[in-house]
């Protein structure tokens, strides 16, 4: 997961993890703007975070962010 976080930081992005209504949420920000987010609904938090973060970063790359 460290390599994914470094990848985001090297692109000038911030990654925020939070819990809302009992669900883990990942947000990727560029400055103050949320450019991608997702909610996790899995009991295996670590693998879900890694998979979701990787998918969000790939989607942002495709969009040119």
C-alpha positions as CSV (number, residue, x, y, z in Angstrom):
1,X,0.0,0.0,0.0
2,X,3.0,2.3,0.6
3,X,3.8,2.4,-3.1
4,X,0.3,3.4,-3.9
5,X,0.4,6.3,-1.4
6,X,3.7,7.4,-2.7
7,X,2.4,7.3,-6.3
8,X,-0.5,9.6,-5.2
9,X,1.8,12.0,-3.3
10,X,4.2,12.2,-6.3
11,X,1.3,13.3,-8.5
12,X,0.5,16.1,-6.0
13,X,-2.6,14.3,-4.6
14,X,-3.6,13.7,-1.0
15,X,-5.3,10.5,0.3
16,X,-7.7,10.7,3.2
17,X,-9.2,7.8,5.0
18,X,-12.3,8.2,7.2
19,X,-15.3,6.4,8.6
20,X,-18.8,7.6,7.8
21,X,-22.0,5.9,9.0
22,X,-19.9,2.9,9.9
23,X,-18.3,2.6,6.5
24,X,-14.6,3.2,5.6
25,X,-14.2,5.9,3.0
26,X,-11.2,6.7,0.8
27,X,-10.9,10.2,-0.8
28,X,-8.3,11.4,-3.1
29,X,-7.9,15.2,-3.2
30,X,-6.0,17.6,-5.5
31,X,-5.7,20.7,-3.4
32,X,-9.0,21.1,-1.7
33,X,-11.0,19.3,-4.4
34,X,-12.1,15.7,-4.1
35,X,-11.2,14.1,-7.4
36,X,-12.1,10.5,-6.5
37,X,-13.7,8.6,-3.6
38,X,-15.2,5.3,-2.7
39,X,-16.8,3.5,0.3
40,X,-15.5,0.1,1.4
41,X,-17.9,-2.5,2.5
42,X,-15.5,-5.4,3.2
43,X,-14.5,-7.1,6.4
44,X,-10.9,-7.4,5.0
45,X,-10.1,-3.7,5.3
46,X,-6.4,-3.8,4.2
47,X,-6.9,-5.7,0.9
48,X,-10.1,-3.7,0.2
49,X,-8.2,-0.4,0.7
50,X,-5.3,-1.5,-1.5
51,X,-7.6,-2.7,-4.3
52,X,-9.8,0.4,-4.1
53,X,-6.9,2.8,-3.9
54,X,-5.2,1.2,-6.9
55,X,-8.5,1.4,-8.9
56,X,-9.0,5.0,-8.0
57,X,-5.5,6.0,-9.0
58,X,-5.8,4.1,-12.3
59,X,-9.0,5.8,-13.1
60,X,-7.5,9.2,-12.4
61,X,-4.5,8.4,-14.7
62,X,-7.0,7.6,-17.5
63,X,-8.7,10.9,-16.9
64,X,-5.3,12.7,-16.9
65,X,-5.4,13.9,-13.3
